[in-house]
Amino acid sequence: MSAHCMLTGAQPGFGNRISHSHRRTARRFDPNIQRKRYWLPSEGRHVRLQLSARGIKTVDTIGVEAAVARIRARGVKV
């Protein structure tokens, strides 16, 4: 599963892991991506979305219909 949110577009950030001796090595900050299934009443079917925790809260606020409309506006197939 790729570490991208379909709704918010959250993707991994990159930085350094710094040891006690202050040596730096590359690391990756992944967003909290969850796979969630929602019922889409307008199409009479379930849709499975890969959302970050922030994306799930957004769907709870604006509703699944508006969220799917935003995802499709970003050019992502649902």
DSSP file (Angstrom, degrees, kcal/mol; ACC not computed):
  #  RESIDUE AA STRUCTURE BP1 BP2  ACC     N-H-->O    O-->H-N    N-H-->O    O-->H-N    TCO  KAPPA ALPHA  PHI   PSI    X-CA   Y-CA   Z-CA
    1    1 A M              0   0    0      0, 0.0     2,-0.1     0, 0.0    32,-0.1   0.000 360.0 360.0 360.0 129.9    0.0    0.0    0.0
    2    2 A S        -     0   0    0      1,-0.1     2,-1.3     2,-0.1     0, 0.0  -0.436 360.0-119.4 -74.9 152.6    1.4    3.4   -0.9
    3    3 A A  S    S+     0   0    0     -2,-0.1     2,-0.4     2,-0.1    -1,-0.1  -0.373  74.3 114.1 -91.2  56.9    1.7    6.0    1.8
    4    4 A H        -     0   0    0     -2,-1.3     2,-0.5     7,-0.2     7,-0.2  -0.989  61.8-133.3-128.7 137.4   -0.5    8.5    0.2
    5    5 A C     >  -     0   0    0      5,-2.0     4,-1.1    -2,-0.4    46,-0.2  -0.763   9.1-149.4 -87.3 130.6   -3.9    9.8    1.4
    6    6 A M  T  4 S+     0   0    0     44,-2.6    45,-0.1    -2,-0.5    70,-0.1   0.807  93.6  36.6 -68.7 -29.5   -6.5    9.8   -1.4
    7    7 A L  T  4 S+     0   0    0     43,-0.3    -1,-0.1     1,-0.1    44,-0.1   0.926 128.8  25.1 -91.2 -53.0   -8.4   12.8    0.1
    8    8 A T  T  4 S-     0   0    0      2,-0.1    -2,-0.1    44,-0.0     3,-0.1   0.668  93.1-128.3 -90.8 -17.1   -5.8   15.1    1.6
    9    9 A G     <  +     0   0    0     -4,-1.1    -3,-0.1     1,-0.2    42,-0.0   0.609  44.9 168.7  79.4  10.6   -2.8   14.1   -0.5
   10   10 A A        +     0   0    0     -6,-0.1    -5,-2.0    20,-0.0    -1,-0.2  -0.344   6.7 172.1 -59.4 134.3   -0.7   13.5    2.6
   11   11 A Q        -     0   0    0     -7,-0.2    -7,-0.2    -3,-0.1    18,-0.0  -0.876  38.0 -64.5-139.2 170.8    2.5   11.8    1.6
   12   12 A P        -     0   0    0      0, 0.0     2,-0.3     0, 0.0    18,-0.2  -0.217  42.3-149.7 -61.8 145.3    5.8   10.8    3.3
   13   13 A G  E     -A   29   0A   0     16,-2.5    16,-3.4     0, 0.0     2,-0.4  -0.781  12.0-140.9-105.8 158.6    8.1   13.5    4.5
   14   14 A F  E     +A   28   0A   0     -2,-0.3     2,-0.2    14,-0.2    14,-0.2  -0.917  34.4 128.9-124.5 148.5   11.9   12.9    4.7
   15   15 A G  E     -A   27   0A   0     12,-1.8    12,-2.1    -2,-0.4     2,-0.4  -0.814  49.6 -66.6-165.0-155.5   14.5   14.0    7.2
   16   16 A N  E     -A   26   0A   0     -2,-0.2     2,-0.5    10,-0.2    10,-0.2  -0.923  23.0-140.0-121.5 143.1   17.3   12.7    9.3
   17   17 A R  E     -A   25   0A   0      8,-3.7     8,-2.0    -2,-0.4     2,-0.6  -0.887  26.9-155.1 -92.5 127.4   17.5   10.3   12.3
   18   18 A I  E     -A   24   0A   0     -2,-0.5     6,-0.2     6,-0.2    -2,-0.0  -0.924   4.1-151.2-114.4 119.8   20.0   11.8   14.7
   19   19 A S    >   -     0   0    0      4,-2.1     3,-1.7    -2,-0.6     0, 0.0  -0.166  35.5 -95.8 -79.1 175.6   21.9    9.5   17.1
   20   20 A H  T 3  S+     0   0    0      1,-0.3    -1,-0.1     2,-0.1    -2,-0.0   0.851 129.4  52.1 -60.2 -35.2   23.2   10.4   20.5
   21   21 A S  T 3  S-     0   0    0      2,-0.1    -1,-0.3     1,-0.0    -2,-0.0   0.412 121.2-113.1 -82.3   3.4   26.6   11.0   18.9
   22   22 A H    <   +     0   0    0     -3,-1.7     2,-0.3     1,-0.3    -2,-0.1   0.697  63.4 152.2  72.5  23.8   24.8   13.3   16.4
   23   23 A R        -     0   0    0      1,-0.0    -4,-2.1     2,-0.0     2,-0.5  -0.635  36.8-138.8 -77.3 143.5   25.4   11.2   13.3
   24   24 A R  E     +A   18   0A   0     -2,-0.3     2,-0.3    -6,-0.2    -6,-0.2  -0.902  24.7 173.7-111.7 132.3   22.7   11.7   10.8
   25   25 A T  E     -A   17   0A   0     -8,-2.0    -8,-3.7    -2,-0.5   -10,-0.0  -0.966  38.9 -95.9-130.9 150.9   21.1    8.9    8.7
   26   26 A A  E     +A   16   0A   0     -2,-0.3     2,-0.3   -10,-0.2   -10,-0.2  -0.322  46.1 171.8 -67.2 143.2   18.1    9.3    6.3
   27   27 A R  E     -A   15   0A   0    -12,-2.1   -12,-1.8    -2,-0.0     2,-0.4  -0.927  23.8-131.5-144.3 171.2   14.7    8.4    7.5
   28   28 A R  E     -A   14   0A   0     -2,-0.3     2,-0.8   -14,-0.2   -14,-0.2  -0.990   4.7-149.1-131.8 132.1   11.1    8.7    6.3
   29   29 A F  E     -A   13   0A   0    -16,-3.4   -16,-2.5    -2,-0.4   -18,-0.0  -0.875  22.9-161.8-101.1 103.9    8.0   10.1    8.1
   30   30 A D        -     0   0    0     -2,-0.8     2,-0.1   -18,-0.2   -26,-0.1  -0.653  17.1-120.0 -87.8 141.1    5.0    8.1    6.9
   31   31 A P        -     0   0    0      0, 0.0     2,-1.7     0, 0.0    -1,-0.1  -0.388  36.9 -97.5 -71.3 158.8    1.5    9.5    7.3
   32   32 A N        -     0   0    0     -2,-0.1    21,-0.9   -29,-0.0     2,-0.4  -0.585  52.9-173.7 -80.3  85.0   -1.0    7.4    9.3
   33   33 A I  E     -B   52   0B   0     -2,-1.7     2,-0.3    19,-0.2    19,-0.3  -0.695   6.5-180.0 -90.2 129.5   -2.7    5.7    6.3
   34   34 A Q  E     -B   51   0B   0     17,-3.6    17,-2.7    -2,-0.4     2,-0.6  -0.941  26.4-130.6-124.2 147.3   -5.7    3.4    6.9
   35   35 A R  E     +B   50   0B   0     -2,-0.3     2,-0.4    15,-0.2    15,-0.2  -0.894  35.5 177.9 -98.0 122.5   -7.9    1.5    4.5
   36   36 A K  E     -B   49   0B   0     13,-3.1    13,-3.3    -2,-0.6     2,-0.5  -0.963  22.5-142.4-132.3 143.2  -11.5    2.2    5.1
   37   37 A R  E     -B   48   0B   0     -2,-0.4     2,-0.3    11,-0.2    11,-0.2  -0.901  20.7-176.9-109.2 129.2  -14.7    1.1    3.4
   38   38 A Y  E     -B   47   0B   0      9,-2.9     9,-3.0    -2,-0.5     2,-0.5  -0.924  27.9-120.3-124.2 148.6  -17.7    3.5    3.0
   39   39 A W  E     -B   46   0B   0     -2,-0.3     7,-0.2     7,-0.2    25,-0.1  -0.781  21.5-157.2 -85.9 126.9  -21.2    3.0    1.6
   40   40 A L  E >>> -B   45   0B   0      5,-3.1     5,-1.5    -2,-0.5     4,-1.1  -0.867   6.7-170.9-106.9  97.5  -21.8    5.4   -1.3
   41   41 A P  T 345S+     0   0    0      0, 0.0     3,-0.2     0, 0.0    -1,-0.2   0.831  79.7  60.8 -61.8 -35.3  -25.6    5.8   -1.5
   42   42 A S  T 345S+     0   0    0      1,-0.2    -2,-0.0     2,-0.1    23,-0.0   0.812 117.3  31.1 -64.9 -28.3  -25.6    7.7   -4.9
   43   43 A E  T <45S-     0   0    0     -3,-1.0    -1,-0.2     2,-0.2     3,-0.1   0.480 104.2-127.4-105.9  -5.6  -23.9    4.7   -6.6
   44   44 A G  T  <5S+     0   0    0     -4,-1.1     2,-0.3     1,-0.2    -2,-0.1   0.858  74.0  92.1  64.6  36.7  -25.4    2.0   -4.5
   45   45 A R  E   <S-B   40   0B   0     -5,-1.5    -5,-3.1    -7,-0.0     2,-0.3  -0.960  76.5-100.7-152.0 166.9  -22.1    0.4   -3.7
   46   46 A H  E     -B   39   0B   0     -2,-0.3     2,-0.4    -7,-0.2    -7,-0.2  -0.675  29.0-157.1 -88.9 148.2  -19.2    0.4   -1.2
   47   47 A V  E     -B   38   0B   0     -9,-3.0    -9,-2.9    -2,-0.3     2,-0.6  -0.984   7.9-144.4-123.6 140.7  -16.0    2.2   -1.9
   48   48 A R  E     -B   37   0B   0     -2,-0.4     2,-0.3   -11,-0.2   -11,-0.2  -0.918  23.2-172.8-106.7 118.9  -12.7    1.4   -0.3
   49   49 A L  E     -B   36   0B   0    -13,-3.3   -13,-3.1    -2,-0.6     2,-0.8  -0.862  24.8-140.3-115.4 145.0  -10.5    4.4    0.4
   50   50 A Q  E     +B   35   0B   0     -2,-0.3   -44,-2.6   -15,-0.2     2,-0.3  -0.906  41.1 168.8-101.4 107.2   -6.9    4.8    1.6
   51   51 A L  E     -B   34   0B   0    -17,-2.7   -17,-3.6    -2,-0.8     2,-0.1  -0.877  35.0-125.4-124.7 149.3   -7.1    7.7    4.0
   52   52 A S  E  >  -B   33   0B   0     -2,-0.3     4,-2.2   -19,-0.3   -19,-0.2  -0.398  42.4-101.0 -77.7 168.5   -4.9    9.3    6.6
   53   53 A A  H  > S+     0   0    0    -21,-0.9     4,-1.7     1,-0.2     5,-0.1   0.890 128.4  50.7 -59.3 -39.1   -6.3    9.8   10.1
   54   54 A R  H  > S+     0   0    0      1,-0.2     4,-1.9     2,-0.2    -1,-0.2   0.875 107.8  53.7 -64.6 -38.0   -6.9   13.4    9.2
   55   55 A G  H  > S+     0   0    0      2,-0.2     4,-2.3     1,-0.2    -2,-0.2   0.869 105.6  52.5 -64.5 -37.7   -8.7   12.3    6.0
   56   56 A I  H  X S+     0   0    0     -4,-2.2     4,-2.1     2,-0.2    -1,-0.2   0.909 109.5  49.1 -64.4 -42.1  -11.0   10.0    8.0
   57   57 A K  H  X S+     0   0    0     -4,-1.7     4,-1.4     2,-0.2    -2,-0.2   0.869 109.5  52.9 -64.9 -35.7  -12.0   12.9   10.3
   58   58 A T  H  X S+     0   0    0     -4,-1.9     4,-3.0     2,-0.2     5,-0.4   0.914 107.7  50.3 -65.3 -43.2  -12.6   15.1    7.2
   59   59 A V  H  X S+     0   0    0     -4,-2.3     4,-2.1     1,-0.2    -2,-0.2   0.902 108.4  53.2 -61.7 -40.3  -15.0   12.4    5.8
   60   60 A D  H  < S+     0   0    0     -4,-2.1    -1,-0.2     1,-0.2    -2,-0.2   0.844 115.2  42.0 -62.1 -32.7  -16.8   12.3    9.1
   61   61 A T  H  < S+     0   0    0     -4,-1.4    -2,-0.2    -5,-0.1    -1,-0.2   0.942 126.8  26.2 -81.0 -50.4  -17.3   16.1    8.9
   62   62 A I  H  < S-     0   0    0     -4,-3.0     4,-0.4     1,-0.2    -3,-0.2   0.643 109.7-114.7 -93.2 -15.3  -18.2   16.7    5.2
   63   63 A G     X  -     0   0    0     -4,-2.1     4,-1.8    -5,-0.4    -1,-0.2  -0.009  25.4 -85.7  95.5 156.9  -19.7   13.3    4.4
   64   64 A V  H  > S+     0   0    0      1,-0.2     4,-2.6     2,-0.2     5,-0.2   0.845 121.9  57.1 -70.8 -34.7  -18.7   10.5    2.1
   65   65 A E  H  > S+     0   0    0      1,-0.2     4,-1.9     2,-0.2    -1,-0.2   0.946 111.4  41.9 -62.3 -48.0  -20.4   12.0   -1.0
   66   66 A A  H  > S+     0   0    0     -4,-0.4     4,-2.1     2,-0.2    -1,-0.2   0.865 114.0  53.4 -66.9 -36.2  -18.5   15.3   -0.8
   67   67 A A  H  X S+     0   0    0     -4,-1.8     4,-2.4     2,-0.2    -2,-0.2   0.922 109.2  47.5 -65.4 -43.9  -15.3   13.5    0.1
   68   68 A V  H  X S+     0   0    0     -4,-2.6     4,-2.5     1,-0.2    -1,-0.2   0.876 109.9  54.1 -65.2 -36.4  -15.5   11.2   -3.0
   69   69 A A  H  X S+     0   0    0     -4,-1.9     4,-1.8    -5,-0.2    -1,-0.2   0.909 110.1  47.1 -62.4 -41.7  -16.3   14.3   -5.1
   70   70 A R  H  X S+     0   0    0     -4,-2.1     4,-1.3     2,-0.2    -2,-0.2   0.892 111.1  51.4 -65.7 -39.8  -13.1   15.9   -3.8
   71   71 A I  H  <>S+     0   0    0     -4,-2.4     5,-1.8     1,-0.2     3,-0.4   0.928 111.3  47.1 -64.0 -43.8  -11.1   12.8   -4.5
   72   72 A R  H ><5S+     0   0    0     -4,-2.5     3,-1.3     1,-0.2    -1,-0.2   0.845 106.8  58.1 -67.0 -32.3  -12.3   12.6   -8.0
   73   73 A A  H 3<5S+     0   0    0     -4,-1.8    -1,-0.2     1,-0.3    -2,-0.2   0.807 101.0  56.9 -65.4 -29.0  -11.6   16.3   -8.5
   74   74 A R  T 3<5S-     0   0    0     -4,-1.3    -1,-0.3    -3,-0.4    -2,-0.2   0.555 123.3-109.0 -77.5  -7.5   -8.0   15.5   -7.6
   75   75 A G  T < 5S+     0   0    0     -3,-1.3     2,-0.4     1,-0.3    -3,-0.2   0.619  72.4 139.6  91.9  13.5   -8.0   13.0  -10.5
   76   76 A V      < -     0   0    0     -5,-1.8    -1,-0.3   -70,-0.1     2,-0.3  -0.775  52.5-124.1 -94.3 133.4   -7.9    9.8   -8.4
   77   77 A K              0   0    0     -2,-0.4    -5,-0.0     1,-0.1    -1,-0.0  -0.582 360.0 360.0 -76.9 134.1  -10.1    6.9   -9.5
   78   78 A V              0   0    0     -2,-0.3   -30,-0.2   -29,-0.0    -1,-0.1   0.341 360.0 360.0-116.6 360.0  -12.5    5.6   -6.9
